[in-house]
Amino acid sequence: MIGTSLPEYIFIRTCIFLVQYTTPLCTACLALLAVSLGGLAPALSHPLGMVLATYSVLDVIYAVFIYIPHNRRLKEEARHPPPLTREERSQLFRRCFANVPDARRYLQMWFLGADESEIRRDNLRDFILWAFFDRWPGNESEDEEEELDGYVEAMENLLGRRLEPGRGKAEGLRLTLDEVETRYRSIAWYFVVGVVDLVSHCQLARNGFHYYAQSPSKVLPVIPPRLQNLFTSRYSESEGLSYWYRPHTATDKLPVVFLHGIGIGLYTYVPFLQRLNSESRGQDGQGQIGIIAIEMLPISFRLTEAPLGRPEFLEQIATVLNAHGWDKFVLVSHSYGTALATHMLRSEKLFDRISSVVLVDPVTILLHLPDVAYNFTRRRPRWANEWQLWYFASMDPGVAHCLGRHFFWKDNIVWKEELLGIEGRGSSPAELVGVDGGGGGGQGVRATATTGRPQRRRVAVCLAERDLIVDTLMVAQYLSADGEEGWVNTRSLTADNSGRDARPNKWSMEQDEWGAGYLTRDGIELLWFWGLDHAQAFDTKKNQDRLCSVIRRYCAE
């Protein structure tokens, strides 16, 4: 992620203009060339004119036969997961609203900053129907009307006032029901993506990673085409997932499964994976730490088939792990990858195989709050980093389709008890909510055979101070809070950039013995990255080392 300076702003706006309007620019240049040479025929016979005309024709063909047909699926309706029962909805509602520190801000952001007077009872009912019922308003039964009234009243109690009856002008954010918005990108952009993909392929191969391609039947629908698939000798046991595999030979350590975020595939993570690779050599013990880095092409700036659904993804990731004989592993994920990590944490087949979890820039903690959805899909950009996020990620056709039609917050939200492994084995989202409505306990608790006490998984959560997507301060408060009282008067970090007393919640945190972060009372290791934005923890050697040291420690324990 770039910064917020004026030169960076000029740079990113120029890049967006060139990617979006390459063909009109080529056409204009061709017209100027024709004027200067005295006609279109001389211009077309000129080498520059031939290049400009050829590119313009190719881009039009691509737009008509590939881009536009591909984008027609954006008009399809989302296929929501099976609806929850009334009891499941009620429990989930109570748990979510027990973790809403600022009800006024919560409501206004979900309604895109609308004036409070325009958010009325019917507006709120429409939002609740999407959030907890996965549907448009209309044709509610008497029982559902009663249930909705209860939720509206609970929200009014949280606000400390009554909402006006009727419907105001406010429009709520309903991600999987709203129209999916994208911005055009020319064929030149996908050429750049293809080149970058090939470069990252060569870098990973040079560092001892083996590429396992998708089934040949899945190769053709991918734009831009992946040239490496023509020469690979290895194919994934999973039909829908390609991945990179570094053999695991360490007899005293666990391997790593890595799930990347939205971007140009694994390109931005190559230095980090190289570092985790090289730094593990020469350590005490024998052999090297193995890595499986899964590729998620639908969120990698490509035109592809729809992303795998939750059941299909879990089945195929289990197939990959079984093919390499990995019974235990450390799960590392970044940004959007934390949603897939949530699915793995709830899987009956994978729950006990995940020894430790490292989440970098997680978007799934407190996902019921509006920050992630609003900042990623609805915020109008102002600064350079916001423009980069908006055009190259939010408005990307593949990413927008994935988020607008295949991202269901109830499936993706994760609570700290699930991270620790004391709740949620093989559970559905509804079964994960505790009747206490707060942050503790819950169903599905696993216990040690000897003590009967909950067995906790090692967890590290890495947060960036200036994250433009996630309210990291709020997440830090939630992780460090001891029940509901942790939300009171804790919305500030008490340290400056010098690192003095750098703890989000002073009385519920203590520095860990390695000096890398802070331990919450629940045992979650919190790493706070001062001055960094989303994904910038992977940018420098110093921060890569900080991440790698935690992962290697978890692999050895």
C-alpha positions as CSV (number, residue, x, y, z in Angstrom):
1,M,0.0,0.0,0.0
2,I,1.4,3.4,-1.0
3,G,1.4,6.4,1.3
4,T,-0.6,9.7,1.4
5,S,1.9,12.2,0.0
6,L,1.1,14.5,-2.9
7,P,3.6,12.8,-5.3
8,E,2.1,9.5,-4.5
9,Y,-1.4,11.0,-5.1
10,I,-0.3,12.3,-8.6
11,F,1.3,8.9,-9.4
12,I,-1.7,6.8,-8.5
13,R,-4.2,9.0,-10.2
14,T,-2.0,8.9,-13.4
15,C,-1.8,5.1,-13.2
16,I,-5.6,4.9,-12.8
17,F,-6.1,7.2,-15.8
18,L,-3.8,5.2,-18.0
19,V,-5.2,1.8,-17.1
20,Q,-8.8,2.9,-17.6
21,Y,-8.4,5.1,-20.7
22,T,-5.6,3.5,-22.7
23,T,-7.7,2.9,-25.8
24,P,-9.1,6.4,-26.0
25,L,-5.6,7.8,-25.5
26,C,-4.3,5.5,-28.3
27,T,-7.2,6.6,-30.6
28,A,-6.4,10.3,-29.9
29,C,-2.7,9.8,-30.6
30,L,-3.6,8.0,-33.8
31,A,-5.8,10.9,-34.8
32,L,-3.0,13.4,-34.1
33,L,-0.6,11.3,-36.1
34,A,-3.1,11.2,-39.0
35,V,-3.4,15.0,-39.0
36,S,0.4,15.4,-38.9
37,L,0.9,13.0,-41.8
38,G,-2.0,14.2,-43.9
39,G,-4.4,11.3,-43.6
40,L,-5.4,8.1,-41.9
41,A,-3.7,5.8,-44.5
42,P,-0.2,7.3,-44.0
43,A,-0.8,7.1,-40.2
44,L,-1.7,3.4,-40.4
45,S,1.3,2.7,-42.4
46,H,3.6,4.4,-39.9
47,P,5.1,2.1,-37.3
48,L,3.7,4.0,-34.4
49,G,0.3,4.2,-36.0
50,M,0.3,0.4,-36.6
51,V,1.0,-0.1,-32.9
52,L,-1.7,2.3,-31.8
53,A,-4.3,0.9,-34.2
54,T,-3.4,-2.8,-33.3
55,Y,-3.7,-2.1,-29.6
56,S,-7.0,-0.3,-29.9
57,V,-8.5,-3.1,-32.0
58,L,-7.3,-5.7,-29.6
59,D,-8.7,-3.8,-26.6
60,V,-12.1,-3.4,-28.3
61,I,-12.2,-7.2,-29.1
62,Y,-11.2,-8.0,-25.5
63,A,-13.9,-5.6,-24.1
64,V,-16.7,-7.0,-26.3
65,F,-15.9,-10.7,-26.1
66,I,-14.3,-11.1,-22.7
67,Y,-14.8,-8.2,-20.3
68,I,-18.4,-7.3,-20.9
69,P,-19.7,-10.9,-21.0
70,H,-17.7,-11.7,-17.8
71,N,-19.2,-8.7,-16.0
72,R,-22.8,-9.8,-16.8
73,R,-22.6,-12.2,-13.8
74,L,-22.4,-9.1,-11.5
75,K,-26.1,-8.7,-12.1
76,E,-26.9,-12.2,-10.8
77,E,-28.3,-12.5,-7.3
78,A,-26.2,-13.9,-4.4
79,R,-26.8,-17.4,-3.3
80,H,-26.9,-16.9,0.5
81,P,-26.2,-19.7,3.0
82,P,-29.1,-21.6,4.6
83,P,-31.1,-19.2,6.8
84,L,-30.6,-19.3,10.6
85,T,-33.4,-20.3,13.0
86,R,-35.0,-17.7,15.1
87,E,-33.0,-18.8,18.2
88,E,-29.7,-18.8,16.2
89,R,-30.4,-15.3,15.0
90,S,-31.3,-14.1,18.4
91,Q,-28.1,-15.4,19.9
92,L,-26.0,-14.0,17.1
93,F,-27.7,-10.6,17.4
94,R,-27.1,-10.5,21.2
95,R,-23.4,-11.4,20.8
96,C,-22.9,-8.8,18.0
97,F,-24.6,-6.0,19.9
98,A,-22.8,-6.8,23.1
99,N,-19.7,-5.8,21.0
100,V,-20.9,-2.5,19.6
101,P,-18.9,0.2,21.5
102,D,-20.6,3.2,19.8
103,A,-24.2,2.6,18.7
104,R,-24.6,5.9,17.0
105,R,-21.5,5.5,14.9
106,Y,-22.4,1.9,14.1
107,L,-25.8,2.9,12.8
108,Q,-24.6,5.9,10.8
109,M,-21.8,4.0,9.0
110,W,-24.1,1.2,8.0
111,F,-26.3,3.8,6.5
112,L,-23.4,5.5,4.7
113,G,-23.2,8.6,6.9
114,A,-26.9,9.5,6.6
115,D,-28.4,12.1,8.9
116,E,-29.8,10.5,12.0
117,S,-33.2,11.9,11.3
118,E,-33.4,10.0,8.0
119,I,-32.7,6.6,9.7
120,R,-36.1,5.5,10.8
121,R,-37.7,2.2,12.0
122,D,-38.4,0.8,8.5
123,N,-34.9,1.7,7.4
124,L,-33.4,-0.2,10.3
125,R,-35.8,-3.2,9.7
126,D,-34.6,-3.4,6.1
127,F,-31.0,-3.5,7.2
128,I,-31.7,-6.2,9.8
129,L,-33.5,-8.3,7.2
130,W,-30.3,-8.3,5.2
131,A,-27.9,-8.7,8.0
132,F,-29.6,-11.5,9.9
133,F,-32.2,-12.9,7.4
134,D,-30.3,-12.6,4.1
135,R,-33.2,-11.1,2.2
136,W,-35.1,-8.2,0.8
137,P,-38.0,-6.7,2.8
138,G,-41.5,-8.0,2.1
139,N,-43.7,-10.9,2.9
140,E,-42.6,-11.3,6.5
141,S,-44.6,-13.6,8.7
142,E,-46.2,-12.6,12.0
143,D,-43.4,-14.3,13.9
144,E,-40.8,-12.5,11.8
145,E,-42.5,-9.2,12.3
146,E,-42.4,-9.8,16.1
147,E,-38.8,-10.8,15.9
148,L,-37.9,-7.7,13.9
149,D,-39.7,-5.5,16.3
150,G,-37.6,-7.0,19.1
151,Y,-34.3,-6.2,17.3
152,V,-35.4,-2.7,16.5
153,E,-36.3,-2.1,20.1
154,A,-32.9,-3.5,21.2
155,M,-31.2,-1.1,18.9
156,E,-33.2,1.8,20.2
157,N,-32.2,0.8,23.8
158,L,-28.6,0.8,22.7
159,L,-29.0,4.2,21.1
160,G,-30.8,5.6,24.1
161,R,-33.6,7.0,22.0
162,R,-36.6,6.0,19.9
163,L,-36.4,5.9,16.2
164,E,-39.1,7.8,14.2
165,P,-41.7,5.6,12.6
166,G,-41.9,5.1,8.8
167,R,-39.0,5.3,6.3
168,G,-36.5,8.1,5.8
169,K,-34.1,8.8,2.9
170,A,-31.2,6.9,4.4
171,E,-29.9,4.0,2.2
172,G,-28.3,1.1,4.1
173,L,-25.2,-0.9,3.0
174,R,-26.4,-4.3,2.1
175,L,-23.4,-5.9,0.5
176,T,-24.8,-9.0,-1.0
177,L,-28.1,-7.4,-2.2
178,D,-26.8,-4.1,-3.5
179,E,-25.7,-3.6,-7.1
180,V,-22.1,-4.5,-7.7
181,E,-20.0,-1.5,-8.9
182,T,-16.8,-1.9,-10.9
183,R,-14.5,0.3,-13.1
184,Y,-13.2,-0.7,-16.5
185,R,-9.5,-1.7,-16.9
186,S,-7.9,-2.2,-20.3
187,I,-6.2,-5.3,-21.8
188,A,-2.9,-3.6,-20.9
189,W,-3.6,-4.1,-17.2
190,Y,-4.1,-7.8,-17.6
191,F,-0.8,-8.0,-19.6
192,V,0.9,-6.3,-16.5
193,V,-0.8,-8.8,-14.2
194,G,0.4,-11.7,-16.4
195,V,4.0,-10.4,-16.3
196,V,4.0,-9.9,-12.6
197,D,2.5,-13.4,-12.1
198,L,5.3,-14.9,-14.2
199,V,8.0,-13.0,-12.2
200,S,6.6,-14.2,-8.9
201,H,6.5,-17.7,-10.3
202,C,10.2,-17.6,-11.2
203,Q,11.1,-16.1,-7.8
204,L,9.3,-18.8,-5.8
205,A,10.7,-21.6,-8.0
206,R,14.2,-20.2,-7.5
207,N,13.7,-20.4,-3.7
208,G,12.7,-24.1,-3.6
209,F,9.0,-23.9,-4.0
210,H,7.2,-26.3,-6.2
211,Y,4.1,-25.1,-8.2
212,Y,1.0,-27.3,-8.3
213,A,-1.3,-26.1,-11.0
214,Q,-5.1,-26.3,-11.2
215,S,-6.7,-29.1,-13.2
216,P,-6.3,-28.4,-16.9
217,S,-10.1,-27.9,-17.2
218,K,-9.8,-24.9,-14.9
219,V,-7.0,-23.2,-16.8
220,L,-8.8,-21.8,-19.8
221,P,-11.3,-19.6,-18.0
222,V,-8.4,-17.6,-16.3
223,I,-7.6,-14.2,-17.8
224,P,-4.8,-13.4,-18.3
225,P,-3.7,-16.9,-19.2
226,R,-1.0,-18.4,-17.0
227,L,1.9,-19.5,-19.2
228,Q,3.5,-21.6,-16.4
229,N,0.5,-24.0,-16.6
230,L,1.8,-25.0,-20.0
231,F,5.1,-26.3,-18.6
232,T,4.2,-27.6,-15.2
233,S,4.7,-31.3,-14.3
234,R,2.7,-31.1,-11.1
235,Y,-1.1,-30.8,-10.7
236,S,-3.0,-30.1,-7.6
237,E,-4.9,-33.0,-6.1
238,S,-7.6,-30.4,-5.5
239,E,-9.3,-29.5,-8.8
240,G,-10.1,-25.9,-7.9
241,L,-7.0,-24.8,-6.0
242,S,-3.4,-24.1,-7.3
243,Y,-0.7,-23.7,-4.7
244,W,3.0,-23.5,-4.0
245,Y,4.7,-26.2,-1.9
246,R,7.9,-26.1,-0.1
247,P,8.8,-29.6,1.2
248,H,8.7,-30.0,5.0
249,T,11.7,-31.9,6.3
250,A,12.0,-30.6,9.9
251,T,11.4,-33.4,12.4
252,D,11.0,-31.1,15.4
253,K,8.9,-28.3,13.8
254,L,5.5,-27.9,12.2
255,P,4.8,-26.7,8.6
256,V,2.9,-23.5,7.6
257,V,-0.2,-23.0,5.5
258,F,-0.4,-19.5,4.1
259,L,-3.6,-17.8,2.8
260,H,-3.0,-14.5,1.0
261,G,-5.2,-11.4,0.7
262,I,-6.5,-9.4,-2.2
263,G,-3.8,-8.3,-4.6
264,I,-1.7,-9.7,-7.5
265,G,-1.6,-13.2,-6.1
266,L,1.5,-14.0,-4.1
267,Y,3.7,-11.4,-5.7
268,T,3.8,-9.0,-2.7
269,Y,4.4,-11.9,-0.3
270,V,7.4,-13.4,-2.1
271,P,10.0,-11.6,0.0
272,F,8.2,-12.6,3.2
273,L,8.0,-16.3,2.1
274,Q,11.6,-16.2,1.0
275,R,12.6,-14.8,4.4
276,L,10.6,-17.4,6.3
277,N,12.3,-19.9,4.0
278,S,15.9,-18.8,4.3
279,E,15.8,-17.8,8.0
280,S,14.6,-21.3,9.1
281,R,17.7,-22.9,7.6
282,G,20.6,-23.2,10.1
283,Q,18.3,-23.1,13.1
284,D,18.5,-25.7,15.9
285,G,17.0,-29.0,14.9
286,Q,17.0,-30.8,11.6
287,G,15.4,-30.0,8.3
288,Q,13.4,-27.1,6.9
289,I,10.0,-25.7,7.7
290,G,7.5,-26.6,4.9
291,I,5.1,-24.1,3.4
292,I,1.9,-24.5,1.4
293,A,0.9,-21.1,0.0
294,I,-2.6,-21.4,-1.5
295,E,-3.5,-19.2,-4.6
296,M,-6.9,-17.6,-4.7
297,L,-7.2,-16.5,-8.3
298,P,-10.7,-14.8,-7.9
299,I,-9.2,-12.1,-5.6
300,S,-5.9,-11.8,-7.6
301,F,-6.9,-9.2,-10.2
302,R,-7.9,-11.8,-12.8
303,L,-11.1,-12.7,-14.6
304,T,-11.9,-16.2,-13.4
305,E,-14.7,-18.5,-12.4
306,A,-16.5,-17.7,-9.2
307,P,-14.7,-18.4,-5.9
308,L,-15.1,-21.7,-4.2
309,G,-18.0,-21.9,-1.7
310,R,-17.2,-22.6,2.0
311,P,-17.9,-26.4,1.8
312,E,-15.9,-26.8,-1.5
313,F,-12.9,-24.8,-0.2
314,L,-12.7,-26.8,3.0
315,E,-13.0,-30.1,1.1
316,Q,-10.2,-29.1,-1.3
317,I,-7.9,-27.6,1.3
318,A,-8.2,-30.9,3.2
319,T,-7.4,-32.8,0.0
320,V,-4.2,-30.7,-0.5
321,L,-3.1,-31.3,3.1
322,N,-3.8,-35.0,3.0
323,A,-1.8,-35.3,-0.3
324,H,1.3,-34.0,1.5
325,G,0.6,-35.9,4.8
326,W,0.3,-32.7,7.0
327,D,-1.6,-33.7,10.1
328,K,-0.6,-30.6,12.1
329,F,0.3,-27.1,10.9
330,V,0.5,-23.4,11.7
331,L,-2.1,-21.4,9.9
332,V,-0.9,-17.9,8.7
333,S,-3.3,-15.6,6.8
334,H,-3.5,-12.0,5.7
335,S,-6.5,-9.7,5.1
336,Y,-9.1,-11.5,3.0
337,G,-7.3,-14.7,3.7
338,T,-8.5,-14.5,7.3
339,A,-12.0,-15.2,6.1
340,L,-10.8,-18.5,4.7
341,A,-8.9,-19.1,7.9
342,T,-12.2,-18.6,9.8
343,H,-13.7,-21.4,7.7
344,M,-10.8,-23.7,8.5
345,L,-11.1,-22.9,12.3
346,R,-14.7,-24.1,12.2
347,S,-14.1,-27.2,10.1
348,E,-14.7,-30.5,11.9
349,K,-11.9,-32.0,9.7
350,L,-9.3,-29.3,10.2
351,F,-10.0,-27.9,13.7
352,D,-7.6,-30.2,15.6
353,R,-5.0,-30.0,12.9
354,I,-4.4,-26.2,13.4
355,S,-1.8,-25.9,16.1
356,S,-1.4,-22.1,16.0
357,V,-2.8,-19.1,14.2
358,V,-1.2,-15.9,13.0
359,L,-3.5,-13.3,11.5
360,V,-2.0,-10.3,9.8
361,D,-4.3,-7.3,9.1
362,P,-7.4,-9.5,9.9
363,V,-10.7,-8.3,8.4
364,T,-12.8,-10.8,10.2
365,I,-12.5,-9.8,13.8
366,L,-15.5,-7.6,14.7
367,L,-16.7,-8.0,11.1
368,H,-20.3,-7.1,12.3
369,L,-19.1,-3.5,12.7
370,P,-19.3,-1.4,9.5
371,D,-15.7,-0.4,9.1
372,V,-14.5,-3.1,6.8
373,A,-17.6,-3.2,4.5
374,Y,-17.8,0.6,4.3
375,N,-14.1,1.4,3.9
376,F,-13.6,-1.2,1.2
377,T,-16.8,-0.9,-0.8
378,R,-18.4,2.4,-0.2
379,R,-15.9,5.0,0.9
380,R,-15.2,7.6,-1.8
381,P,-11.4,8.0,-2.0
382,R,-9.5,11.2,-1.2
383,W,-5.9,10.2,-0.4
384,A,-3.4,8.3,-2.5
385,N,-3.7,5.0,-0.6
386,E,-7.5,5.2,-0.7
387,W,-7.4,5.7,-4.5
388,Q,-5.2,2.7,-4.8
389,L,-7.5,0.6,-2.7
390,W,-10.6,1.9,-4.5
391,Y,-9.6,1.4,-8.1
392,F,-7.2,-1.5,-8.1
393,A,-9.0,-3.6,-5.4
394,S,-12.6,-2.5,-4.6
395,M,-13.5,-1.8,-8.3
396,D,-11.7,-4.8,-9.7
397,P,-14.4,-7.0,-11.4
398,G,-13.2,-10.2,-9.8
399,V,-12.8,-8.8,-6.3
400,A,-16.1,-6.9,-6.5
401,H,-17.9,-10.0,-7.6
402,C,-16.3,-12.0,-4.8
403,L,-17.3,-9.5,-2.2
404,G,-20.7,-8.6,-3.5
405,R,-22.0,-12.0,-4.2
406,H,-19.9,-14.5,-2.3
407,F,-18.8,-12.8,1.0
408,F,-21.3,-13.5,3.8
409,W,-20.4,-11.8,7.0
410,K,-22.0,-14.4,9.3
411,D,-19.8,-17.1,7.8
412,N,-16.6,-15.0,8.0
413,I,-16.8,-13.3,11.4
414,V,-14.5,-14.8,14.0
415,W,-14.6,-14.4,17.8
416,K,-11.5,-14.6,20.0
417,E,-12.8,-17.8,21.6
418,E,-12.7,-19.5,18.2
419,L,-9.1,-18.3,17.6
420,L,-8.0,-19.7,20.9
421,G,-9.7,-23.0,20.1
422,I,-12.0,-23.0,23.2
423,E,-15.1,-22.6,21.1
424,G,-16.6,-23.7,17.8
425,R,-15.2,-27.1,16.7
426,G,-17.1,-28.1,13.6
427,S,-19.8,-25.5,14.4
428,S,-21.9,-23.3,12.1
429,P,-21.8,-19.6,12.7
430,A,-25.1,-19.8,14.6
431,E,-23.7,-22.5,16.9
432,L,-20.8,-20.3,17.8
433,V,-22.8,-17.6,19.6
434,G,-22.9,-17.8,23.3
435,V,-26.1,-17.2,25.3
436,D,-24.3,-14.8,27.5
437,G,-24.0,-12.4,24.5
438,G,-20.6,-11.3,25.5
439,G,-17.1,-12.3,24.8
440,G,-16.6,-15.4,27.0
441,G,-17.3,-19.0,27.0
442,G,-19.7,-20.5,24.5
443,Q,-20.4,-23.9,23.0
444,G,-18.1,-26.4,21.5
445,V,-15.3,-26.1,24.1
446,R,-12.6,-28.6,23.9
447,A,-10.7,-29.7,27.0
448,T,-7.5,-31.5,27.8
449,A,-7.8,-35.1,28.7
450,T,-5.9,-34.7,32.0
451,T,-7.2,-31.5,33.5
452,G,-10.6,-30.9,31.9
453,R,-9.6,-27.3,31.4
454,P,-9.9,-25.6,28.0
455,Q,-6.9,-26.2,25.8
456,R,-5.9,-22.9,24.2
457,R,-4.4,-22.6,20.8
458,R,-1.5,-20.2,20.3
459,V,-2.7,-17.0,18.5
460,A,-0.9,-13.9,17.2
461,V,-2.8,-11.0,15.7
462,C,-0.8,-8.4,13.8
463,L,-2.4,-4.9,13.5
464,A,-1.3,-1.8,11.7
465,E,-1.8,1.6,13.4
466,R,-3.0,3.4,10.2
467,D,-4.9,0.6,8.6
468,L,-7.3,2.2,6.1
469,I,-9.7,-0.8,6.1
470,V,-9.8,-2.1,9.6
471,D,-10.4,-0.1,12.8
472,T,-7.4,-1.7,14.4
473,L,-7.7,0.2,17.6
474,M,-11.2,-1.2,18.1
475,V,-9.9,-4.7,17.3
476,A,-7.1,-4.3,19.8
477,Q,-9.5,-3.2,22.5
478,Y,-11.8,-6.2,21.8
479,L,-8.9,-8.7,22.0
480,S,-7.5,-7.2,25.2
481,A,-10.9,-6.7,26.9
482,D,-11.9,-8.8,29.9
483,G,-15.6,-9.2,29.2
484,E,-17.8,-6.2,28.6
485,E,-16.0,-3.8,31.0
486,G,-13.0,-3.8,28.7
487,W,-14.9,-1.5,26.3
488,V,-15.1,1.3,28.9
489,N,-12.7,4.2,28.4
490,T,-10.1,2.2,26.5
491,R,-10.3,3.8,23.0
492,S,-6.7,5.0,23.0
493,L,-3.2,3.6,22.8
494,T,-1.2,5.1,25.7
495,A,2.1,5.2,23.9
496,D,3.7,7.4,21.3
497,N,5.8,6.3,18.3
498,S,8.8,5.9,20.5
499,G,7.2,2.6,21.7
500,R,6.9,3.7,25.4
501,D,4.1,1.8,27.1
502,A,2.8,0.6,23.7
503,R,-0.3,-1.2,24.9
504,P,-3.9,-0.8,23.7
505,N,-5.4,-1.6,27.1
506,K,-2.8,-1.1,29.8
507,W,-4.4,-3.0,32.6
508,S,-5.3,-6.1,30.6
509,M,-2.0,-6.4,28.7
510,E,1.5,-7.5,29.6
511,Q,4.6,-7.6,27.5
512,D,5.4,-11.1,26.2
513,E,8.7,-12.7,27.2
514,W,10.1,-12.3,23.6
515,G,9.6,-8.6,23.5
516,A,7.8,-8.9,20.1
517,G,4.3,-7.8,21.3
518,Y,1.8,-7.9,24.1
519,L,-0.2,-10.8,25.6
520,T,-3.8,-10.2,26.4
521,R,-5.4,-11.8,29.5
522,D,-6.8,-14.5,27.2
523,G,-3.2,-15.3,25.9
524,I,-3.5,-13.7,22.5
525,E,-0.2,-12.2,21.3
526,L,-0.9,-8.8,19.9
527,L,1.7,-7.2,17.6
528,W,1.1,-3.6,16.9
529,F,2.9,-2.0,13.9
530,W,3.3,1.7,14.5
531,G,2.8,4.1,11.6
532,L,2.0,1.3,9.1
533,D,-1.0,0.9,6.8
534,H,-2.8,-2.2,5.6
535,A,-0.4,-4.8,4.2
536,Q,2.7,-2.7,4.9
537,A,4.0,-5.2,7.4
538,F,5.2,-7.2,4.4
539,D,7.2,-4.3,2.9
540,T,10.4,-4.1,4.9
541,K,13.0,-6.6,6.2
542,K,12.5,-5.4,9.8
543,N,8.8,-6.1,9.8
544,Q,9.1,-9.3,7.9
545,D,11.6,-10.5,10.5
546,R,9.1,-9.6,13.2
547,L,6.4,-11.7,11.6
548,C,8.8,-14.6,10.7
549,S,10.1,-14.8,14.3
550,V,6.6,-15.3,15.7
551,I,5.8,-17.9,13.0
552,R,9.0,-19.8,13.5
553,R,8.5,-19.8,17.3
554,Y,5.0,-21.3,16.8
555,C,6.3,-23.9,14.4
556,A,8.8,-25.0,17.1
557,E,6.4,-25.2,20.0
